[in-house]
Amino acid sequence: MPSEPGSPEPRASLRALLSARGWAPGNDLEGMLTTEEQQAIVAGEPYCYRCGKPASSFAEYDQYIDPCPDRAEAVRHEEGTYNPNTNRFACDECYIAIGMPAGEPGDAYGWKAP
């Protein structure tokens, strides 16, 4: 299950994500994630495991707003790559960039973001 909003785990995930993208404490975050994107991840919003952007950054999830209250819930309920154990998914651009994996043979649920 995803962490509760505001729990320490999303902060650790954000630090790990930024570190993987070349950030170190004391470095400028310009070009990494906006303040709003960072706050969304810390608050527990699902985010792309590869580019780090939270669900609220992707307008393509607006098509699901009718059954879902916001983009984060749309990802949780409609995104096939969403992994509830890590609270991560693959945005369309990143999913294409990694070769659109289909999952393991016999896996009825398909590929999930690590």
SEMAR-145113 format. One record per residue (C-alpha): x, y, z; residue in one letter; residue number from 1. Coordinates in Angstrom, 3 decimals, always signed. Each point is the difference from the previous one (the first is absolute). Layout:
<torti c1="X" c2="Y" c3="Z" rest="A" nr="NUM"/>
...
END
This chain:
<torti c1="+0.000" c2="+0.000" c3="+0.000" rest="M" nr="1"/>
<torti c1="+1.148" c2="+3.555" c3="-0.595" rest="P" nr="2"/>
<torti c1="+1.202" c2="+1.989" c3="+2.953" rest="S" nr="3"/>
<torti c1="-2.284" c2="+2.342" c3="+1.851" rest="E" nr="4"/>
<torti c1="+0.239" c2="+3.599" c3="-1.214" rest="P" nr="5"/>
<torti c1="+2.744" c2="+1.888" c3="+1.782" rest="G" nr="6"/>
<torti c1="+1.742" c2="-3.132" c3="+1.286" rest="S" nr="7"/>
<torti c1="+3.826" c2="-0.085" c3="-0.040" rest="P" nr="8"/>
<torti c1="+0.111" c2="-2.657" c3="-2.757" rest="E" nr="9"/>
<torti c1="-0.959" c2="+2.344" c3="-2.890" rest="P" nr="10"/>
<torti c1="+2.703" c2="+2.434" c3="+1.143" rest="R" nr="11"/>
<torti c1="+2.573" c2="-2.799" c3="-0.139" rest="A" nr="12"/>
<torti c1="-1.286" c2="-1.013" c3="-3.442" rest="S" nr="13"/>
<torti c1="+0.270" c2="+3.594" c3="-1.188" rest="L" nr="14"/>
<torti c1="+3.588" c2="+0.238" c3="+1.258" rest="R" nr="15"/>
<torti c1="+0.894" c2="-3.285" c3="-1.734" rest="A" nr="16"/>
<torti c1="-1.641" c2="+1.122" c3="-3.237" rest="L" nr="17"/>
<torti c1="+1.787" c2="+3.352" c3="+0.004" rest="L" nr="18"/>
<torti c1="+3.320" c2="-1.653" c3="+0.856" rest="S" nr="19"/>
<torti c1="-0.407" c2="-2.374" c3="-2.944" rest="A" nr="20"/>
<torti c1="-0.483" c2="+3.056" c3="-2.202" rest="R" nr="21"/>
<torti c1="+3.259" c2="+1.563" c3="+1.198" rest="G" nr="22"/>
<torti c1="-1.181" c2="+2.181" c3="+2.879" rest="W" nr="23"/>
<torti c1="+1.896" c2="+0.248" c3="+3.276" rest="A" nr="24"/>
<torti c1="-0.899" c2="+1.970" c3="+3.144" rest="P" nr="25"/>
<torti c1="+0.966" c2="+3.636" c3="-0.526" rest="G" nr="26"/>
<torti c1="-0.403" c2="-0.171" c3="-3.801" rest="N" nr="27"/>
<torti c1="-2.576" c2="+2.069" c3="-1.832" rest="D" nr="28"/>
<torti c1="-3.162" c2="-1.921" c3="-0.909" rest="L" nr="29"/>
<torti c1="-0.581" c2="+2.036" c3="-3.168" rest="E" nr="30"/>
<torti c1="-0.840" c2="-2.306" c3="-2.858" rest="G" nr="31"/>
<torti c1="-0.740" c2="-2.953" c3="+2.275" rest="M" nr="32"/>
<torti c1="-3.522" c2="+0.350" c3="+1.411" rest="L" nr="33"/>
<torti c1="-2.059" c2="+3.068" c3="+0.776" rest="T" nr="34"/>
<torti c1="-0.821" c2="+0.830" c3="+3.605" rest="T" nr="35"/>
<torti c1="-3.610" c2="-1.048" c3="-0.653" rest="E" nr="36"/>
<torti c1="+1.140" c2="-3.340" c3="-1.429" rest="E" nr="37"/>
<torti c1="+2.250" c2="-0.637" c3="+2.988" rest="Q" nr="38"/>
<torti c1="-2.816" c2="+0.857" c3="+2.409" rest="Q" nr="39"/>
<torti c1="-2.407" c2="-2.317" c3="-1.827" rest="A" nr="40"/>
<torti c1="+2.423" c2="-2.936" c3="+0.322" rest="I" nr="41"/>
<torti c1="+0.651" c2="+0.719" c3="+3.678" rest="V" nr="42"/>
<torti c1="-3.774" c2="+0.155" c3="+0.542" rest="A" nr="43"/>
<torti c1="-0.301" c2="-3.549" c3="-1.373" rest="G" nr="44"/>
<torti c1="-1.083" c2="+0.611" c3="-3.587" rest="E" nr="45"/>
<torti c1="+0.992" c2="-2.763" c3="-2.453" rest="P" nr="46"/>
<torti c1="+2.954" c2="+0.942" c3="-2.195" rest="Y" nr="47"/>
<torti c1="+1.777" c2="-1.287" c3="-3.089" rest="C" nr="48"/>
<torti c1="+2.824" c2="-2.281" c3="+1.073" rest="Y" nr="49"/>
<torti c1="+2.230" c2="+1.236" c3="-2.840" rest="R" nr="50"/>
<torti c1="-0.499" c2="+3.766" c3="-0.453" rest="C" nr="51"/>
<torti c1="-1.272" c2="+0.622" c3="+3.524" rest="G" nr="52"/>
<torti c1="-2.997" c2="+2.120" c3="-0.921" rest="K" nr="53"/>
<torti c1="-3.112" c2="-0.461" c3="+2.141" rest="P" nr="54"/>
<torti c1="-3.373" c2="-0.995" c3="-1.438" rest="A" nr="55"/>
<torti c1="-1.262" c2="+3.588" c3="+0.228" rest="S" nr="56"/>
<torti c1="+2.545" c2="+0.959" c3="-2.704" rest="S" nr="57"/>
<torti c1="-1.712" c2="-2.082" c3="-2.682" rest="F" nr="58"/>
<torti c1="-3.090" c2="+1.461" c3="-1.685" rest="A" nr="59"/>
<torti c1="-0.717" c2="-3.300" c3="-1.758" rest="E" nr="60"/>
<torti c1="-1.554" c2="-1.264" c3="+3.242" rest="Y" nr="61"/>
<torti c1="-2.680" c2="+2.706" c3="-0.155" rest="D" nr="62"/>
<torti c1="-2.068" c2="-2.342" c3="-2.179" rest="Q" nr="63"/>
<torti c1="-0.559" c2="-2.107" c3="+3.140" rest="Y" nr="64"/>
<torti c1="-1.011" c2="+2.888" c3="+2.273" rest="I" nr="65"/>
<torti c1="-3.702" c2="-0.847" c3="-0.328" rest="D" nr="66"/>
<torti c1="+0.278" c2="-3.328" c3="+1.847" rest="P" nr="67"/>
<torti c1="+3.080" c2="+1.169" c3="+1.971" rest="C" nr="68"/>
<torti c1="+0.271" c2="+3.234" c3="+2.017" rest="P" nr="69"/>
<torti c1="+3.497" c2="+0.975" c3="-1.220" rest="D" nr="70"/>
<torti c1="+2.985" c2="-1.119" c3="-2.069" rest="R" nr="71"/>
<torti c1="+1.615" c2="-1.861" c3="+2.919" rest="A" nr="72"/>
<torti c1="-3.079" c2="-2.167" c3="+0.472" rest="E" nr="73"/>
<torti c1="-0.261" c2="-0.478" c3="-3.766" rest="A" nr="74"/>
<torti c1="+3.529" c2="-1.448" c3="+0.020" rest="V" nr="75"/>
<torti c1="-0.797" c2="-2.250" c3="+2.963" rest="R" nr="76"/>
<torti c1="-3.135" c2="-1.382" c3="-1.648" rest="H" nr="77"/>
<torti c1="+0.584" c2="+0.220" c3="-3.753" rest="E" nr="78"/>
<torti c1="+3.770" c2="-0.110" c3="-0.669" rest="E" nr="79"/>
<torti c1="+1.107" c2="-3.500" c3="-0.967" rest="G" nr="80"/>
<torti c1="+3.619" c2="+0.554" c3="+1.035" rest="T" nr="81"/>
<torti c1="-0.901" c2="+1.299" c3="+3.484" rest="Y" nr="82"/>
<torti c1="+1.596" c2="-2.039" c3="+2.782" rest="N" nr="83"/>
<torti c1="-1.864" c2="+0.473" c3="+3.306" rest="P" nr="84"/>
<torti c1="+2.928" c2="-1.486" c3="+1.922" rest="N" nr="85"/>
<torti c1="+2.339" c2="+2.805" c3="-1.107" rest="T" nr="86"/>
<torti c1="-2.574" c2="+2.708" c3="-0.863" rest="N" nr="87"/>
<torti c1="+1.722" c2="+0.406" c3="-3.372" rest="R" nr="88"/>
<torti c1="-1.046" c2="-0.320" c3="-3.634" rest="F" nr="89"/>
<torti c1="+1.494" c2="+0.642" c3="-3.433" rest="A" nr="90"/>
<torti c1="-1.233" c2="+3.086" c3="-1.828" rest="C" nr="91"/>
<torti c1="-0.661" c2="-0.474" c3="-3.719" rest="D" nr="92"/>
<torti c1="+3.277" c2="+1.598" c3="-1.094" rest="E" nr="93"/>
<torti c1="+2.098" c2="-2.115" c3="+2.371" rest="C" nr="94"/>
<torti c1="-1.940" c2="-3.186" c3="-0.732" rest="Y" nr="95"/>
<torti c1="+0.741" c2="+0.453" c3="-3.707" rest="I" nr="96"/>
<torti c1="+3.645" c2="+0.866" c3="+0.743" rest="A" nr="97"/>
<torti c1="+0.522" c2="-3.289" c3="+1.868" rest="I" nr="98"/>
<torti c1="-1.465" c2="-2.027" c3="-2.857" rest="G" nr="99"/>
<torti c1="-3.584" c2="-0.470" c3="+1.246" rest="M" nr="100"/>
<torti c1="+0.583" c2="-3.171" c3="+2.042" rest="P" nr="101"/>
<torti c1="-2.919" c2="-2.404" c3="+0.145" rest="A" nr="102"/>
<torti c1="+0.873" c2="-1.888" c3="+3.169" rest="G" nr="103"/>
<torti c1="+0.894" c2="-3.599" c3="+0.610" rest="E" nr="104"/>
<torti c1="-1.696" c2="-2.776" c3="-1.999" rest="P" nr="105"/>
<torti c1="-3.100" c2="-1.133" c3="+1.835" rest="G" nr="106"/>
<torti c1="-0.228" c2="+3.232" c3="+1.998" rest="D" nr="107"/>
<torti c1="-3.613" c2="+1.047" c3="-0.421" rest="A" nr="108"/>
<torti c1="+0.670" c2="+3.467" c3="+1.387" rest="Y" nr="109"/>
<torti c1="+2.891" c2="+1.047" c3="-2.262" rest="G" nr="110"/>
<torti c1="+3.101" c2="+2.021" c3="+0.771" rest="W" nr="111"/>
<torti c1="+0.039" c2="+2.191" c3="+3.103" rest="K" nr="112"/>
<torti c1="+2.423" c2="+2.794" c3="+0.841" rest="A" nr="113"/>
<torti c1="+2.709" c2="-1.076" c3="+2.432" rest="P" nr="114"/>
END
